[in-house]
Amino acid sequence: MQASFEVSSLWSVIGKQETKSNDTNSVKSHEASWSSIIDPVNGKVVQGVYLFHSPKYATASIENLGKPENVSVAKALGLDNDDTYRRADMLGSARRVAKDGQVYYDWEMVASPPPKDCPSAVGCLYPDHIYLMSATVRGGDLYVLSVDAFPENWRQAGNSLRRLRGSFEVRPEDIAPLESKVETEATDAEVA
């Protein structure tokens, strides 16, 4: 399978890292991350992009988790060992269907700083993390994209980051995009 997402051509994506787990007990077998995305006008718009793959997921379809708004995101996606995902509150959710019929669940989540970092008894007013997440199950494996938006530039970049999340796709590697197939057929017909 091949996972992908689209980023504005004006933005710079920095710091790609890939890891593969040899631990057979690990939920995540392959992980890719990028440390930040920079907009030439607004500066840093993302403080981390994470893409991970979990083989042999518990359900055959993301829809088996129930409605996206009822999913306990951190637990369902195997992120409950990360405190910021555990503390995150869901702001919105949606079910999305790609052109090839694959179903994705999208979430918008916000995590405030831990209580020990808040000077007030009522908590912090501004979030540490704004997560735009998308997940799907394909071929029995879970694929998750998590975009950690930079809170200070959320107002300027929020819509563009939602489009980035909405472009997340997981496809079989041996299937070329429909557009390139049509283009190839047209070229062959012209030559003949």
Secondary structure, DSSP 4 states (H G I P E B T S, - for coil): -EEE----TTSEEEEEEEEE---TT-S-SEEEEEEEEEETTTEEEEEEEEEEEESS-SSSSGGGG--GGG--HHHHTT-TTSHHHHHPEEEEEEEEE-TTS-EEEEEEEEEPPPGGG-SSTT--SS-SEEEEEEEEEETTEEEEEEEEE-GGGHHHHHHHHHHHHHT-EEE-TTS--HHHHHHHHHHHHHH-
